[in-house]
């Protein structure tokens, strides 16, 4: 993952999609993408999930520091585990859209079957 210091995120609606752009301090476009409304919601959920995990990890680190743990922390391994989780979650988010569509289709079929049985 590439880290950028400073800069800004620009978000808006463009061409009937949510437009996301990362701009550096020197106004160079670093990243841009267009998302459907559902993709934007899914991304927001993932960002929130990982922000919460980061907060929890920091809280745990503070608790360890105040407890003066005797074991040294292996921060390199924990970083690799977090990256692996992010990769797994990214794959899950792509699959979740298909699962949601499948669930909606199943619910629609059940509703149609129930309407037919009422007749």
BELBEL-V81383 format. One record per backbone hydrogen bond with DSSP energy under -0.5 kcal/mol. NH is the residue of the N-H (numbers start at 0). CO is the residue of the C=O. If there is no record, write none. Layout:
NH/CO ; NH/CO
This chain:
7/22 ; 9/20 ; 11/18 ; 13/11 ; 13/16 ; 16/13 ; 17/34 ; 18/11 ; 18/16 ; 19/32 ; 20/9 ; 21/30 ; 22/7 ; 22/20 ; 23/27 ; 26/23 ; 29/21 ; 29/27 ; 30/21 ; 32/19 ; 34/17 ; 39/35 ; 40/36 ; 41/37 ; 42/38 ; 43/39 ; 44/40 ; 45/41 ; 46/42 ; 47/43 ; 48/44 ; 49/45 ; 50/46 ; 51/47 ; 52/48 ; 53/49 ; 54/50 ; 55/51 ; 56/52 ; 57/53 ; 58/54 ; 59/55 ; 60/56 ; 61/57 ; 62/58 ; 63/59 ; 64/60 ; 65/61 ; 66/62 ; 67/63 ; 67/64 ; 68/63 ; 74/72 ; 77/73 ; 78/74 ; 79/75 ; 80/76 ; 81/77 ; 82/78 ; 83/79 ; 84/80 ; 85/81 ; 86/82 ; 87/83 ; 88/84 ; 89/85 ; 90/86 ; 91/87 ; 92/88 ; 93/89 ; 94/90 ; 95/91 ; 96/92 ; 97/93 ; 98/94 ; 99/95 ; 100/96 ; 101/97 ; 102/98 ; 103/99 ; 104/100 ; 105/101 ; 106/102 ; 107/103 ; 108/104 ; 109/105 ; 110/106 ; 111/107 ; 112/108 ; 113/109 ; 114/110 ; 115/111 ; 116/112 ; 117/113 ; 118/114 ; 118/115
